[in-house]
Amino acid sequence: MIDSSQIEKMSVTERLQAMDQLWDSLTRDSDEIPSPDWHHDVLADRKARAQRGEAKFLTLDQLRSRLRISEP
């Protein structure tokens, strides 16, 4: 296991690469990672709102624009 002091010595690029490798590893074992109950609740609520016509959807361009506006 990597000690936190070793992580601190890594460059930002190295830490990002390590995170990417960890994420890839986790996604390969995703069946072993339980989804919390609240995930199901949130998804069920969103689905119900969409079925009632109460959900608001953005196009990808709208989302990009919104994210650019909120950047510092």
Helices and strands as residue ranges (DSSP letters): H 4-9, H 12-28, G 30-32, H 37-51, H 60-70
